[in-house]
Amino acid sequence: MNGGFAEPKGFFNFFRFLSVVNLFLHPRRLWVLTLLGVLSPLFSVSAQDADKGKISVLVVLSPEGAEEYGEKFREAVELWKKATADAGASFDAIGLEPGREDDREQLEARLRKEVANPEKEAGPFWLVLIGHGTFDGRTAKFNVRGPDFSDLDLAEWLKGFDRPLAVINTASASGPFLTTLAGEDRIVITATKSAFEIFYARFGEFFAKAIGGIEEADVDNDDQVSLLEAFLYSADQVAQFYEMEGRLATEHALIDDTGDGFGTRPDWFEGIRATKVSKEGAQPDGERAHQFVLVPNEFERRLSLEQRERRDKLEQQIRDLVRKRAEIGDDAYYAQVEPLLLEIAQIYESVGLSSDGEKKETEAKAGAVDKKS
């Protein structure tokens, strides 16, 4: 279960910013906070721009198997459809059209088309698998009408895929999909940690509710829910379900956004920050996933595709510097981090970072921290 806490509204970016760049250790540099306007959402990425960067959501639905599952699957699809509409993103689904038995072929054709004819200036592509997974002792597959498909099949169809990609497999026996599909600029989330967790997974029910932006899933209180936050919320809800039922949990979700294919468990996070890694020297998961948001807040909708992409890169450079700070020393650290912070400040200022009142509040908070330091 995630051991983090939700920061109070209006303050989350302030404390978040301090924790990321460690400026609270150097009070003389708190002027940077005033320039940044820390009430802006520094480490979240929006999902939509009016003309560019639109997200594409493709949902693949399993046959129900039993009526009770069919109702749950259809409800999840509707929640995804609504969230996509709220985001202004494009939505498509495979598995809903009656009478078809070629869902595997439809998915392959759609993904190969994306590879062969990529949309110019398109935003991330989200592939959401809702339904049943199977494992025969050798191969894990996702169940569709007609022949099922495996993680290896999906990896083959995604070769050469250039767009930022999120794959959310909410089915049982989904663990191998994470290992196989992990890669650069990809986020892979699975409902189970291995193919041996073969019983019905409830993870997807909670995920579909969270991704639209419910308040309970908004860990950092920025009025939007990232992929990371939806993952943490859903895993927490699953754990609570099994605990309340007095049953042994049969599903354990994983997330990978560094491309190493190891994945990170939800209980390795404090708030939105991973405190453990699967292998010594590995990068922590979750940072890129927190930059993927389907339904953005009002401020985030002002940013253009170019601004978001540039901010992404700047933020990652800042995180890398934070991790190397002890190695390079404080002087080199501050010399390198301040230009990055100032460029982010300029991006926010260009879209109306904050009102005069917010700037005054920012200065007051910065001064209060200075006195305490």
WODA-V790829 format. One record per backbone hydrogen bond with DSSP energy under -1.0 kcal/mol. CO is the residue of the C=O (numbers start at 1). NH is the residue of the N-H. If there is no record, write none. Layout:
<<CO | NH> <CO | NH>>
This chain:
<<8 | 11> <11 | 15> <12 | 16> <13 | 17> <14 | 18> <15 | 19> <16 | 20> <17 | 21> <18 | 22> <22 | 25> <23 | 26> <26 | 29> <27 | 30> <29 | 32> <30 | 33> <31 | 35> <32 | 36> <33 | 37> <37 | 40> <40 | 42> <54 | 123> <55 | 90> <56 | 126> <57 | 92> <58 | 128> <59 | 94> <60 | 130> <64 | 66> <66 | 70> <67 | 71> <68 | 72> <69 | 73> <70 | 74> <71 | 75> <72 | 76> <73 | 77> <74 | 78> <75 | 79> <76 | 80> <77 | 81> <78 | 82> <79 | 83> <80 | 84> <81 | 85> <82 | 86> <83 | 87> <84 | 89> <90 | 57> <92 | 59> <94 | 61> <102 | 106> <103 | 107> <104 | 108> <105 | 109> <106 | 110> <107 | 111> <108 | 112> <109 | 113> <110 | 114> <111 | 115> <112 | 116> <113 | 117> <119 | 122> <121 | 53> <124 | 56> <125 | 166> <126 | 58> <127 | 168> <128 | 60> <129 | 170> <130 | 62> <132 | 143> <134 | 141> <139 | 136> <141 | 134> <142 | 149> <145 | 103> <149 | 142> <150 | 154> <151 | 155> <152 | 156> <153 | 157> <154 | 158> <156 | 159> <158 | 161> <164 | 125> <165 | 187> <166 | 127> <167 | 189> <168 | 129> <169 | 191> <174 | 177> <175 | 178> <175 | 179> <176 | 180> <177 | 181> <178 | 182> <183 | 186> <185 | 165> <187 | 167> <188 | 256> <189 | 169> <190 | 254> <196 | 198> <197 | 173> <202 | 205> <202 | 206> <203 | 207> <204 | 208> <205 | 209> <206 | 210> <207 | 211> <210 | 213> <214 | 217> <215 | 218> <217 | 219> <218 | 221> <226 | 230> <227 | 231> <228 | 232> <229 | 233> <230 | 234> <231 | 235> <232 | 236> <233 | 237> <234 | 238> <235 | 239> <236 | 240> <237 | 241> <238 | 242> <239 | 243> <240 | 244> <241 | 245> <242 | 247> <254 | 190> <255 | 264> <256 | 188> <264 | 255> <265 | 268> <266 | 269> <268 | 275> <269 | 3> <270 | 273> <273 | 270> <279 | 282> <286 | 290> <288 | 291> <289 | 228> <292 | 227> <297 | 301> <299 | 302> <300 | 303> <304 | 308> <305 | 309> <306 | 310> <307 | 311> <308 | 312> <309 | 313> <310 | 314> <311 | 315> <312 | 316> <313 | 317> <314 | 318> <315 | 319> <316 | 320> <317 | 321> <318 | 322> <319 | 323> <320 | 324> <324 | 328> <325 | 329> <329 | 333> <330 | 334> <331 | 335> <332 | 336> <333 | 337> <334 | 338> <337 | 341> <338 | 342> <339 | 343> <340 | 344> <341 | 345> <342 | 346> <343 | 347> <344 | 348> <345 | 349> <346 | 350> <348 | 351> <349 | 352> <355 | 359> <356 | 360> <357 | 361> <358 | 362> <359 | 363> <360 | 364> <361 | 365> <362 | 366> <363 | 367> <364 | 368> <365 | 369> <366 | 370> <367 | 371> <368 | 372> <369 | 373>>
